């Protein structure tokens, strides 16, 4: 009896040892299993700035570096598109398991596209979207969204490589020259009254940034905030009789159709509909628009579209 018991105990210990070794091997192969949930309390923003060679701005635990594309002289329908009008590359950092998650929107010319997207892939970053913001724009420009997660310094180094590749393609740092400005004689109080909020004036562009606090957006399990690009915005320039407004809507799936209809019905062009992320929960869509005309009428059209977002409804779209 004792002999049988010893055999059973020995067999159990042997199986337990094999299982333990196998589990240890799996954890070594997938280090994220060991670090999931271990999110850093803060980012070393000084180190990020030193690696990137650029100053940035902090928002709580988040950090963002913006590179205005001052070297690009873009025009749409006779209006100058300057950085405040949506011509700024940016890369944002937020604490995540193992270090930082980065999200970025890189502005590219047709010449930049091939070498910069190759550099992003070579750095092990993901490309989640390539799209336009405008139509009839000269020269033609595109916006490429990139992302990645890992050691904070490594993420900063990878981001720098992408930004440097843009400078290499252009032959100079895009932000080296002074930023341009535009004319603005708009009645901003009237716009504020229609939109229902206040904007910020920069270089002649009056811009609204509207968050989505009603949506708890996660990407790879990490919270994505207004600061990280999850927002609706509208940038204005021009005069009361001939204004231009450009911007971006962020929408849940059941908001896409009504927002598009509201904008088009108001004479505002919808120029792009797409994703910015691929692992987002819930899945969100982004829409770019462009409008030229009477400022009051454009503002009312924009407000009609805004009213289609953030509704507390569980109604499903009918197909």
Backbone bond lengths (Angstrom), bond angles and torsions (degrees), N, CA, C in turn:
res aa  C-N    CA-C-N  psi(-1)  N-CA   C-N-CA  omega(-1)  CA-C   N-CA-C  phi
1 X - - - 1.464 - - 1.521 110.62 -
2 X 1.333 117.17 -46.93 1.456 121.53 179.01 1.520 110.98 -61.94
3 X 1.380 115.43 -37.58 1.456 120.44 -179.56 1.523 110.37 -63.61
4 X 1.373 117.26 -42.65 1.459 121.20 179.01 1.523 111.12 -64.60
5 X 1.362 115.58 -38.16 1.469 120.38 -179.35 1.522 110.59 -65.45
6 X 1.359 116.06 -41.53 1.466 120.12 178.74 1.523 111.13 -63.16
7 X 1.329 116.79 -38.86 1.471 121.10 179.50 1.531 110.08 -64.57
8 X 1.357 116.13 -42.51 1.455 120.38 179.67 1.520 111.94 -64.33
9 X 1.354 116.76 -43.06 1.470 121.25 179.79 1.522 110.29 -64.69
10 X 1.354 116.92 -42.07 1.461 121.02 179.35 1.514 110.69 -62.68
11 X 1.335 116.23 -42.65 1.462 120.45 179.91 1.524 110.80 -63.37
12 X 1.338 117.28 -40.90 1.454 121.90 179.54 1.524 110.98 -62.78
13 X 1.330 116.47 -45.11 1.463 120.63 -179.63 1.522 111.21 -63.93
14 X 1.336 116.24 -37.70 1.459 120.46 179.76 1.523 110.46 -64.72
15 X 1.348 117.64 -46.16 1.456 122.56 179.46 1.527 110.10 -63.91
16 X 1.335 117.14 -42.78 1.463 121.00 179.82 1.515 110.64 -62.28
17 X 1.334 116.36 -38.55 1.463 120.54 179.59 1.513 111.60 -66.36
18 X 1.339 115.91 -43.11 1.472 120.26 178.22 1.517 110.27 -62.06
19 X 1.354 117.11 -43.39 1.461 120.87 -179.94 1.525 110.93 -62.95
20 X 1.337 114.84 -42.36 1.467 119.64 -179.10 1.524 110.95 -62.29
21 X 1.351 116.52 -42.23 1.461 120.69 179.04 1.522 110.38 -64.48
22 X 1.332 116.52 -40.85 1.456 120.28 -178.85 1.517 111.82 -65.46
23 X 1.345 115.80 -41.82 1.462 120.20 179.21 1.508 110.47 -64.85
24 X 1.348 116.33 -41.21 1.466 120.13 178.97 1.515 111.08 -62.87
25 X 1.336 116.45 -39.76 1.459 121.02 179.69 1.519 110.96 -64.62
26 X 1.369 115.96 -40.90 1.459 119.56 179.35 1.519 111.14 -64.39
27 X 1.330 117.21 -40.70 1.453 120.08 179.41 1.515 111.66 -65.19
28 X 1.351 116.89 -35.25 1.455 120.18 178.04 1.516 111.17 -68.26
29 X 1.337 116.01 -33.89 1.458 120.03 179.21 1.521 111.30 -74.41
30 X 1.329 117.56 -26.45 1.463 122.14 -177.80 1.521 108.94 -128.12
31 X 1.339 117.62 76.92 1.451 120.49 -176.76 1.513 113.92 -59.57
32 X 1.374 117.71 -21.19 1.443 118.14 179.39 1.520 111.42 -63.79
33 X 1.367 117.27 -23.88 1.454 120.36 177.80 1.514 111.74 -63.97
34 X 1.329 115.86 -26.42 1.449 120.79 -176.20 1.517 111.41 -91.20
35 X 1.338 117.08 -19.61 1.456 119.38 -174.57 1.511 113.17 -111.82
36 X 1.351 117.17 -4.05 1.452 118.65 -177.82 1.523 109.69 -59.74
37 X 1.331 115.41 132.13 1.451 120.32 -179.57 1.514 113.04 91.70
38 X 1.348 118.45 -15.68 1.460 121.75 179.66 1.521 108.93 -88.86
39 X 1.318 116.00 81.26 1.451 121.37 -177.63 1.523 109.92 -93.88
40 X 1.322 117.05 133.86 1.451 121.02 178.45 1.521 110.46 -61.85
41 X 1.343 115.78 147.38 1.458 120.51 178.84 1.522 111.73 -73.89
42 X 1.340 116.59 -28.67 1.460 119.70 -177.45 1.522 109.69 -155.41
43 X 1.326 115.58 170.86 1.456 122.29 178.08 1.521 109.65 -108.05
44 X 1.302 116.33 147.43 1.462 121.45 174.23 1.528 106.87 -84.01
45 X 1.329 115.86 84.56 1.462 120.49 -174.24 1.533 112.26 -67.70
46 X 1.313 116.89 -31.55 1.472 119.73 178.19 1.522 110.07 -63.63
47 X 1.332 115.97 -42.95 1.458 120.71 178.34 1.522 110.60 -63.58
48 X 1.355 117.03 -42.59 1.466 120.79 179.46 1.521 110.16 -59.67
49 X 1.324 116.91 -44.88 1.463 120.87 179.26 1.524 111.55 -62.96
50 X 1.332 116.73 -39.95 1.467 120.53 179.59 1.523 111.15 -64.92
51 X 1.335 116.87 -41.35 1.467 120.51 179.72 1.524 110.67 -67.62
52 X 1.319 116.60 -45.21 1.460 120.53 -177.71 1.528 112.28 -75.26
53 X 1.324 116.51 -23.92 1.460 119.79 -176.36 1.517 111.86 71.14
54 X 1.334 116.31 26.16 1.461 122.37 -178.16 1.521 109.68 -143.89
55 X 1.326 116.78 148.80 1.451 121.95 175.86 1.522 109.54 -83.30
56 X 1.324 115.47 151.04 1.450 120.13 179.71 1.516 111.61 -133.71
57 X 1.320 116.56 -171.36 1.459 122.96 -179.76 1.523 109.29 -129.38
58 X 1.327 115.83 139.97 1.458 121.26 -179.50 1.516 110.79 -102.60
59 X 1.335 115.05 149.92 1.460 122.03 174.55 1.524 106.41 -140.61
60 X 1.316 116.51 92.38 1.452 119.88 -172.99 1.523 109.86 64.49
61 X 1.327 116.90 -123.54 1.464 121.59 179.01 1.522 113.06 -85.35
62 X 1.335 116.83 -5.01 1.461 121.11 -176.55 1.529 111.07 -94.90
63 X 1.325 115.17 160.44 1.463 120.14 -176.92 1.521 108.78 -147.97
64 X 1.346 116.15 139.73 1.457 119.73 -177.49 1.527 110.99 -139.62
65 X 1.322 114.79 139.29 1.459 121.93 173.82 1.519 107.51 -114.40
66 X 1.327 116.45 129.24 1.461 122.17 -179.54 1.524 110.01 -115.91
67 X 1.329 116.09 136.45 1.468 121.57 179.77 1.527 108.27 -121.17
68 X 1.341 118.07 96.71 1.470 119.95 178.80 1.523 110.56 -62.98
69 X 1.329 115.84 135.63 1.464 121.06 -177.14 1.533 109.48 -90.12
70 X 1.340 114.91 66.05 1.466 121.01 -175.37 1.526 113.01 -67.51
71 X 1.324 116.78 -19.38 1.469 119.93 -177.58 1.527 112.45 -78.78
72 X 1.324 117.37 -15.34 1.464 120.77 -177.53 1.526 110.33 -92.52
73 X 1.295 116.61 125.26 1.460 122.00 178.33 1.525 108.25 -104.08
74 X 1.328 115.08 85.92 1.459 121.82 -173.69 1.527 109.89 -99.15
75 X 1.322 115.44 139.15 1.458 121.37 179.30 1.520 109.56 -135.26
76 X 1.330 115.79 138.90 1.471 121.87 176.26 1.529 108.39 -132.98
77 X 1.302 116.95 120.36 1.469 122.57 177.73 1.527 112.18 51.53
78 X 1.326 116.92 36.52 1.447 121.54 177.72 1.517 114.89 86.40
79 X 1.343 118.08 -1.12 1.462 122.21 178.24 1.531 110.14 -103.34
80 X 1.331 115.99 135.92 1.460 120.47 176.45 1.531 109.89 -76.24
81 X 1.331 115.70 133.87 1.467 121.10 175.90 1.537 107.17 -102.02
82 X 1.310 115.44 110.38 1.466 121.23 -178.87 1.528 108.66 -109.48
83 X 1.349 118.51 170.45 1.469 120.27 -177.75 1.526 114.92 -48.96
84 X 1.332 118.13 -40.53 1.463 120.51 -179.70 1.527 112.62 -66.39
85 X 1.319 116.45 -15.78 1.469 122.11 -179.31 1.536 110.81 -96.06
86 X 1.318 116.96 11.36 1.466 120.71 178.43 1.512 114.04 108.59
87 X 1.339 117.14 25.80 1.461 120.60 -178.46 1.530 109.83 -116.47
88 X 1.319 114.84 50.17 1.462 119.98 179.15 1.517 112.00 -130.68
89 X 1.332 116.74 122.30 1.467 121.72 172.62 1.523 107.93 -72.92
90 X 1.343 117.53 143.14 1.461 119.59 176.07 1.531 110.67 -146.61
91 X 1.338 114.27 152.16 1.463 121.85 173.73 1.519 107.36 -135.85
92 X 1.332 116.22 124.89 1.459 121.72 -177.12 1.528 110.77 -113.56
93 X 1.333 115.27 146.85 1.468 123.36 179.72 1.526 108.66 -119.90
94 X 1.333 116.05 139.00 1.455 120.82 172.97 1.526 108.57 -141.49
95 X 1.352 118.78 144.56 1.463 120.38 -179.15 1.529 111.79 -58.12
96 X 1.330 115.72 140.11 1.458 121.16 178.74 1.521 108.25 -149.99
97 X 1.332 117.98 169.65 1.460 119.77 177.89 1.524 111.99 -54.13
98 X 1.312 117.50 125.22 1.460 121.51 178.28 1.508 114.48 86.72
99 X 1.339 118.50 -0.55 1.457 119.19 179.54 1.509 113.05 147.78
100 X 1.345 117.19 -100.23 1.460 120.83 -175.79 1.517 111.44 -141.34
101 X 1.308 114.96 150.60 1.453 121.57 167.60 1.519 106.85 -105.68
102 X 1.336 116.92 134.87 1.452 120.30 176.68 1.520 109.85 -113.90
103 X 1.322 114.53 146.74 1.455 121.96 172.93 1.518 105.94 -135.95
104 X 1.326 117.24 137.56 1.445 119.59 -177.71 1.512 113.24 -145.93
105 X 1.324 115.52 155.47 1.455 123.34 176.87 1.527 106.28 -126.69
106 X 1.325 116.33 109.15 1.462 122.12 -172.22 1.522 109.50 -106.38
107 X 1.333 116.94 122.16 1.464 121.77 179.53 1.524 109.79 -85.89
108 X 1.332 115.10 129.69 1.457 120.43 -173.01 1.530 111.45 -132.81
109 X 1.318 115.68 142.92 1.459 120.65 168.10 1.522 107.47 -84.45
110 X 1.318 116.70 172.53 1.467 119.78 177.99 1.525 110.66 -61.65
111 X 1.332 116.91 -33.47 1.462 121.28 178.91 1.533 111.46 -71.28
112 X 1.334 116.24 -33.01 1.473 120.74 -178.20 1.521 112.64 -72.99
113 X 1.317 117.10 -30.68 1.463 121.81 -165.19 1.529 113.29 -53.28
114 X 1.314 117.89 -55.01 1.459 120.21 -173.91 1.530 113.14 -62.77
115 X 1.343 119.69 -52.60 1.465 118.33 -178.79 1.524 113.99 -66.16
116 X 1.340 118.02 -33.59 1.467 119.92 -176.69 1.523 110.87 -75.71
117 X 1.330 118.25 -39.67 1.460 117.64 178.13 1.526 110.80 -68.90
118 X 1.330 117.33 -32.52 1.470 119.90 175.54 1.533 110.09 -65.25
119 X 1.336 116.74 -39.91 1.463 120.41 179.05 1.528 111.05 -64.19
120 X 1.328 116.71 -41.46 1.461 120.37 178.84 1.529 110.89 -59.23
121 X 1.331 116.05 -44.45 1.469 120.60 179.18 1.529 110.58 -66.72
122 X 1.315 116.60 -42.20 1.475 120.04 178.80 1.519 111.95 -61.12
123 X 1.311 116.32 -30.41 1.470 120.86 179.24 1.526 112.50 -81.76
124 X 1.324 116.88 -3.07 1.466 120.34 179.99 1.513 113.78 80.70
125 X 1.327 117.15 15.86 1.460 120.97 176.96 1.528 109.91 -88.13
126 X 1.308 116.29 161.44 1.460 120.48 177.43 1.525 110.09 -99.41
127 X 1.323 115.88 147.54 1.461 122.42 172.70 1.517 106.22 -110.26
128 X 1.330 116.75 115.96 1.464 119.99 -173.81 1.526 113.56 -106.57
129 X 1.338 117.27 -10.16 1.470 119.83 177.65 1.518 110.23 -167.19
130 X 1.322 116.39 144.03 1.468 123.52 170.25 1.526 105.39 -136.52
131 X 1.328 117.34 121.13 1.461 119.29 -172.78 1.522 111.27 -156.85
132 X 1.321 115.01 175.39 1.465 122.37 176.30 1.518 109.82 -99.21
133 X 1.336 116.04 163.74 1.466 122.23 168.85 1.523 111.23 -114.76
134 X 1.327 115.65 -20.50 1.464 121.04 -173.29 1.526 109.97 -134.24
135 X 1.322 115.21 167.36 1.463 122.73 167.58 1.523 106.77 -127.36
136 X 1.323 115.77 155.94 1.471 122.39 -177.23 1.527 111.82 61.35
137 X 1.327 116.71 23.21 1.459 120.01 179.22 1.528 110.50 -87.23
138 X 1.299 115.60 140.11 1.464 122.51 179.82 1.528 108.15 -131.35
139 X 1.341 118.69 122.57 1.472 125.80 -4.79 1.526 111.69 -72.69
140 X 1.337 115.90 170.54 1.455 120.70 179.01 1.523 109.96 -75.11
141 X 1.327 117.24 133.35 1.470 121.30 178.00 1.520 109.14 -131.62
142 X 1.330 115.08 154.48 1.458 122.61 178.91 1.517 109.98 -130.15
143 X 1.309 114.79 161.51 1.464 122.23 -178.17 1.531 108.04 -121.57
144 X 1.329 116.63 123.06 1.467 121.77 -177.92 1.524 109.64 -115.25
145 X 1.325 115.91 122.98 1.464 121.08 179.46 1.526 110.21 -93.63
146 X 1.325 115.32 131.59 1.464 120.96 -179.70 1.522 109.49 -125.48
147 X 1.328 116.00 160.24 1.458 120.34 178.64 1.512 111.32 -157.36
148 X 1.330 115.46 166.11 1.453 121.02 178.09 1.519 110.72 -179.35
149 X 1.337 115.92 161.75 1.461 121.83 177.85 1.514 109.15 -138.58
150 X 1.340 116.46 143.43 1.448 120.56 177.48 1.515 112.38 158.21
151 X 1.323 115.35 -162.23 1.454 121.57 177.15 1.532 110.05 -52.58
152 X 1.313 116.32 133.34 1.471 120.49 -173.51 1.521 112.67 -58.84
153 X 1.320 117.23 -45.71 1.469 119.78 -179.28 1.521 110.88 -64.97
154 X 1.323 116.57 -39.10 1.461 119.89 178.36 1.529 110.73 -64.67
155 X 1.336 117.02 -39.70 1.468 120.20 178.37 1.523 110.61 -64.34
156 X 1.331 116.60 -40.84 1.468 120.19 178.50 1.530 110.84 -64.54
157 X 1.327 116.15 -38.91 1.465 121.05 179.51 1.530 110.88 -65.00
158 X 1.326 115.75 -41.69 1.471 120.23 178.49 1.531 110.56 -65.33
159 X 1.334 116.16 -42.26 1.467 120.29 178.95 1.527 110.70 -62.24
160 X 1.320 116.50 -41.00 1.469 120.77 179.13 1.529 110.80 -61.94
161 X 1.316 116.77 -39.89 1.463 120.29 -180.00 1.528 111.11 -60.97
162 X 1.328 116.70 -38.30 1.466 120.69 178.81 1.525 110.37 -68.81
163 X 1.324 116.83 -46.21 1.462 120.36 179.44 1.528 111.38 -63.53
164 X 1.324 116.15 -38.39 1.466 120.07 178.65 1.522 111.79 -65.90
165 X 1.326 116.00 -33.77 1.467 119.75 179.79 1.538 110.36 -67.80
166 X 1.321 117.17 -33.53 1.466 120.35 175.41 1.528 109.34 -63.98
167 X 1.339 116.35 -46.48 1.470 120.71 179.31 1.522 110.84 -61.20
168 X 1.332 116.31 -39.62 1.467 120.93 179.16 1.522 110.59 -64.17
169 X 1.335 116.60 -41.71 1.461 120.46 -179.80 1.528 111.44 -66.40
170 X 1.344 116.79 -37.22 1.468 120.84 -178.06 1.531 112.36 -83.24
171 X 1.339 115.99 -21.41 1.457 119.33 -177.12 1.514 113.90 89.90
172 X 1.349 116.96 1.79 1.459 121.15 178.35 1.520 109.59 -168.37
173 X 1.317 116.69 167.76 1.458 122.53 176.63 1.529 108.66 -70.53
174 X 1.332 119.41 122.62 1.470 121.47 -177.36 1.528 114.21 -56.82
175 X 1.329 116.96 -26.83 1.467 119.87 -176.69 1.521 113.12 -98.06
176 X 1.337 117.11 8.96 1.469 120.65 -175.24 1.521 112.80 -67.71
177 X 1.326 117.20 -33.36 1.467 120.43 -178.76 1.525 110.52 -89.38
178 X 1.319 116.50 165.14 1.462 121.77 -178.90 1.524 111.02 -70.32
179 X 1.320 116.05 148.30 1.458 121.36 179.35 1.521 110.54 -76.25
180 X 1.327 116.53 143.43 1.454 122.62 178.69 1.532 109.28 -82.19
181 X 1.328 116.32 173.10 1.458 121.68 176.38 1.524 109.05 -135.40
182 X 1.337 116.69 166.67 1.460 121.39 -179.34 1.523 109.39 -130.31
183 X 1.332 115.19 165.14 1.460 121.05 179.27 1.525 110.21 -83.41
184 X 1.338 114.99 139.83 1.461 119.21 179.51 1.526 109.44 -148.27
185 X 1.328 116.22 112.15 1.465 121.68 175.79 1.525 110.14 -119.06
186 X 1.322 116.51 24.27 1.459 121.97 -177.37 1.527 111.86 -68.67
187 X 1.323 115.63 151.16 1.459 122.04 173.63 1.523 107.18 -85.50
188 X 1.335 116.23 91.15 1.472 119.77 -173.38 1.528 111.59 -68.90
189 X 1.343 117.84 -27.69 1.466 119.40 176.83 1.520 110.20 -65.31
190 X 1.325 116.04 -38.42 1.460 119.73 176.76 1.526 110.13 -64.79
191 X 1.337 116.86 -43.66 1.465 120.60 178.06 1.523 110.74 -61.20
192 X 1.346 116.57 -45.11 1.466 120.65 179.87 1.520 110.81 -58.67
193 X 1.325 116.42 -41.07 1.450 120.61 -178.39 1.526 112.48 -64.20
194 X 1.323 116.48 -37.48 1.468 120.68 179.99 1.530 111.14 -76.43
195 X 1.322 115.67 -46.78 1.473 120.21 -177.57 1.526 111.34 -70.53
196 X 1.328 116.00 -34.75 1.464 119.08 179.69 1.516 113.22 90.62
197 X 1.319 117.09 30.09 1.462 121.42 178.74 1.509 109.82 -168.93
198 X 1.310 116.62 -179.79 1.455 121.26 179.49 1.522 110.49 -113.73
199 X 1.339 115.32 143.23 1.453 120.56 177.29 1.523 111.31 -102.92
200 X 1.325 115.66 -171.67 1.460 121.93 177.76 1.516 108.63 -127.21
201 X 1.331 116.60 138.23 1.459 122.06 -178.35 1.526 110.21 -98.50
202 X 1.335 116.22 127.92 1.462 121.47 178.15 1.524 109.32 -145.20
203 X 1.323 116.17 117.53 1.473 122.25 176.88 1.522 112.62 56.50
204 X 1.334 116.38 31.24 1.453 120.33 178.76 1.516 114.36 92.39
205 X 1.323 117.97 -4.18 1.469 122.46 178.39 1.528 108.85 -101.82
206 X 1.329 115.93 127.36 1.464 121.59 177.94 1.526 107.54 -102.97
207 X 1.345 116.95 116.75 1.470 120.94 -169.19 1.521 112.43 -124.37
208 X 1.343 114.55 133.13 1.463 122.55 172.62 1.529 108.78 -101.90
209 X 1.332 117.19 137.78 1.462 122.50 171.92 1.522 107.53 -124.07
210 X 1.319 116.50 120.06 1.466 122.40 -172.83 1.528 109.17 -120.49
211 X 1.316 116.69 116.56 1.466 121.41 -179.64 1.518 112.49 -78.98
212 X 1.329 115.20 176.10 1.468 121.84 176.99 1.524 109.12 -124.71
213 X 1.340 117.94 70.31 1.464 120.02 -179.47 1.526 113.04 -65.24
214 X 1.340 116.55 -13.28 1.466 120.44 179.18 1.515 112.52 -77.24
215 X 1.343 117.30 -10.96 1.470 121.29 -177.19 1.523 109.96 -118.44
216 X 1.316 116.44 123.85 1.471 121.42 175.51 1.527 107.61 -91.57
217 X 1.328 116.55 87.49 1.457 121.52 -173.96 1.523 111.07 -87.17
218 X 1.336 115.83 131.80 1.457 122.70 177.14 1.520 109.43 -123.43
219 X 1.318 116.31 143.40 1.457 121.71 172.71 1.526 107.03 -129.56
220 X 1.324 117.21 120.16 1.462 121.63 -171.82 1.526 110.63 54.77
221 X 1.329 116.76 31.96 1.459 121.46 178.91 1.516 114.83 80.94
222 X 1.339 117.90 1.67 1.464 122.13 -179.05 1.527 109.08 -105.36
223 X 1.328 117.05 136.45 1.465 121.66 -176.63 1.531 111.08 -65.96
224 X 1.332 115.57 133.88 1.465 122.82 177.50 1.525 107.92 -110.73
225 X 1.328 116.71 121.03 1.457 122.00 -174.05 1.534 111.79 -108.09
226 X 1.323 114.65 179.38 1.466 121.19 174.47 1.521 110.68 -54.98
227 X 1.328 116.52 -41.63 1.464 122.60 -178.25 1.525 111.66 -62.86
228 X 1.330 116.26 -28.32 1.467 121.29 -179.03 1.529 112.11 -91.63
229 X 1.331 117.05 11.56 1.462 119.97 174.28 1.507 115.33 103.28
230 X 1.340 117.70 4.03 1.461 119.72 179.60 1.527 108.21 -92.32
231 X 1.324 115.97 80.62 1.453 120.69 -177.29 1.526 111.38 -158.51
232 X 1.311 114.19 161.68 1.460 122.82 170.63 1.523 106.99 -100.66
233 X 1.340 117.04 138.23 1.466 118.18 178.85 1.531 110.78 -141.71
234 X 1.323 113.95 158.64 1.467 121.19 179.81 1.523 108.23 -143.60
235 X 1.328 117.08 124.26 1.463 122.81 -178.68 1.519 109.39 -116.25
236 X 1.336 116.28 128.90 1.461 122.83 -172.72 1.524 112.03 -118.34
237 X 1.320 115.59 147.38 1.458 122.18 169.26 1.532 107.84 -152.54
238 X 1.348 116.02 172.11 1.460 119.96 176.44 1.513 113.15 103.41
239 X 1.335 115.64 -151.28 1.461 123.30 -175.03 1.526 110.00 -123.26
240 X 1.341 117.41 169.39 1.477 119.27 178.92 1.528 113.38 -57.87
241 X 1.325 117.54 -36.29 1.466 120.30 -178.14 1.527 113.32 -85.77
242 X 1.338 116.10 -27.89 1.465 119.92 178.86 1.526 109.31 -137.85
243 X 1.304 114.20 88.68 1.461 121.37 179.48 1.520 109.58 -106.08
244 X 1.317 114.92 160.24 1.469 121.29 172.60 1.523 107.71 -126.66
245 X 1.322 116.12 134.86 1.457 120.85 176.40 1.523 108.54 -130.77
246 X 1.315 114.56 132.03 1.467 121.32 177.19 1.518 108.11 -129.76
247 X 1.325 116.27 149.06 1.455 116.79 179.98 1.508 114.51 -177.67
248 X 1.318 113.61 -167.13 1.458 123.31 -170.98 1.525 107.86 -141.77
249 X 1.314 116.97 130.59 1.465 122.12 172.35 1.520 109.00 -105.43
250 X 1.326 117.26 137.98 1.459 120.38 169.62 1.527 107.50 -107.72
251 X 1.335 115.24 132.43 1.465 119.60 -169.24 1.519 112.32 -140.58
252 X 1.314 115.24 145.87 1.458 121.27 166.80 1.530 107.61 -79.12
253 X 1.324 116.71 165.69 1.467 120.40 -172.04 1.530 112.77 -58.82
254 X 1.337 118.19 -36.30 1.467 119.95 -177.58 1.525 112.31 -81.61
255 X 1.348 117.69 -1.56 1.461 121.73 179.16 1.533 112.44 -99.23
256 X 1.323 116.77 -15.81 1.468 120.64 -173.48 1.523 111.85 -59.49
257 X 1.308 117.53 -53.89 1.459 121.45 -176.33 1.531 112.72 -62.16
258 X 1.339 119.81 -50.09 1.469 118.81 -179.54 1.528 113.87 -64.81
259 X 1.330 118.47 -33.29 1.467 120.66 177.72 1.521 110.23 -66.83
260 X 1.330 117.28 -45.80 1.468 121.08 178.58 1.528 110.61 -59.10
261 X 1.314 117.02 -45.32 1.466 120.75 -179.20 1.523 111.42 -63.59
262 X 1.341 116.77 -40.29 1.468 120.30 -178.69 1.522 111.00 -65.79
263 X 1.322 117.17 -41.39 1.462 120.89 -179.41 1.526 111.12 -67.46
264 X 1.326 116.68 -50.81 1.468 120.65 -177.15 1.523 110.88 -63.15
265 X 1.326 117.01 -38.87 1.461 120.83 178.95 1.520 111.95 -64.07
266 X 1.335 116.60 -22.23 1.461 121.66 -179.18 1.522 112.40 -96.56
267 X 1.322 116.90 7.01 1.452 120.57 178.38 1.507 114.83 82.24
268 X 1.338 116.55 15.81 1.473 121.52 178.03 1.526 108.01 -100.51
269 X 1.330 116.90 128.47 1.461 121.39 -178.96 1.530 111.93 -75.58
270 X 1.314 116.64 133.07 1.466 122.05 169.00 1.523 106.64 -92.61
271 X 1.318 117.99 115.86 1.466 120.85 -172.14 1.526 113.82 -106.63
272 X 1.340 117.58 -11.48 1.471 119.92 177.93 1.520 109.88 -164.54
273 X 1.331 116.39 141.60 1.464 123.04 172.82 1.514 106.59 -135.80
274 X 1.346 117.55 128.07 1.465 119.26 -173.07 1.519 110.84 -167.75
275 X 1.315 115.72 -178.62 1.465 122.57 171.88 1.526 109.00 -99.22
276 X 1.312 116.56 162.52 1.468 121.98 167.82 1.521 110.71 -113.21
277 X 1.343 115.86 -24.60 1.459 122.78 -178.65 1.527 109.50 -126.54
278 X 1.336 116.39 163.64 1.464 119.31 178.14 1.530 112.25 -122.46
279 X 1.327 117.97 -13.46 1.467 120.97 179.23 1.526 110.61 -116.45
280 X 1.345 116.64 28.93 1.454 121.04 -177.72 1.524 110.92 -82.23
281 X 1.328 114.99 145.90 1.456 122.82 176.60 1.520 108.25 -137.20
282 X 1.326 119.75 118.58 1.468 126.27 -5.90 1.527 110.97 -69.83
283 X 1.317 116.72 166.61 1.457 120.07 -179.22 1.523 108.80 -74.97
284 X 1.342 115.97 129.76 1.460 120.39 -179.69 1.523 110.18 -120.44
285 X 1.322 114.60 155.30 1.460 121.63 -179.52 1.527 109.19 -120.49
286 X 1.331 114.82 154.98 1.460 121.08 -179.65 1.522 108.97 -125.01
287 X 1.328 115.05 140.05 1.460 121.71 -177.06 1.528 108.89 -129.61
288 X 1.335 116.29 131.71 1.460 120.90 176.79 1.521 109.52 -107.72
289 X 1.323 115.49 141.54 1.458 120.32 -175.80 1.527 110.22 -137.74
290 X 1.328 114.79 162.55 1.463 122.47 179.93 1.522 108.41 -147.98
291 X 1.335 115.51 129.12 1.453 119.39 179.69 1.517 111.56 -136.53
292 X 1.325 116.60 140.33 1.468 122.80 176.76 1.527 107.56 -131.42
293 X 1.348 116.31 132.19 1.461 118.95 178.63 1.508 111.66 154.72
294 X 1.327 116.12 -157.03 1.456 122.53 178.81 1.533 109.69 -62.80
295 X 1.336 117.18 127.62 1.465 121.49 -173.27 1.524 112.45 -61.81
296 X 1.327 116.95 -41.57 1.464 120.04 -178.41 1.520 110.93 -64.43
297 X 1.323 116.92 -43.20 1.460 120.01 179.88 1.526 111.70 -66.56
298 X 1.335 116.36 -39.76 1.468 119.84 176.98 1.520 110.74 -62.64
299 X 1.333 116.72 -42.19 1.469 120.63 -179.28 1.525 111.13 -63.98
300 X 1.323 116.98 -39.94 1.468 120.16 178.03 1.527 111.12 -65.62
301 X 1.333 116.74 -37.59 1.460 120.01 176.79 1.510 111.66 -65.92
302 X 1.334 115.88 -40.77 1.458 120.48 178.58 1.526 110.71 -64.54
303 X 1.351 116.10 -41.67 1.466 120.05 179.15 1.528 110.95 -63.85
304 X 1.329 116.76 -38.31 1.467 119.74 178.35 1.525 111.05 -61.01
305 X 1.338 116.37 -37.58 1.465 120.45 177.72 1.524 111.19 -71.86
306 X 1.328 116.68 -39.99 1.471 120.64 178.18 1.529 110.73 -60.16
307 X 1.333 115.83 -35.36 1.461 119.93 -179.48 1.526 112.77 -66.34
308 X 1.324 117.51 -13.20 1.467 121.61 178.80 1.529 112.23 -87.95
309 X 1.329 117.09 -4.04 1.466 120.64 -179.03 1.523 110.37 -111.70
310 X 1.327 115.63 154.06 1.464 120.50 177.05 1.503 114.66 75.16
311 X 1.328 117.44 16.08 1.457 119.96 179.82 1.523 110.86 -78.22
312 X 1.316 116.41 138.56 1.463 121.65 177.54 1.514 108.66 -83.44
313 X 1.319 116.25 82.41 1.465 120.40 -177.60 1.511 110.24 -141.79
314 X 1.327 115.94 149.61 1.467 121.03 176.57 1.518 110.15 -112.87
315 X 1.340 115.78 10.37 1.461 119.72 -179.81 1.520 110.39 -62.74
316 X 1.300 116.83 138.70 1.463 122.64 178.27 1.523 109.76 -95.23
317 X 1.316 115.73 147.96 1.469 118.85 177.49 1.518 109.36 -70.11
318 X 1.327 115.46 137.82 1.463 120.41 177.14 1.526 109.39 -85.80
319 X 1.308 116.44 132.68 1.461 121.29 -178.20 1.527 108.31 -95.25
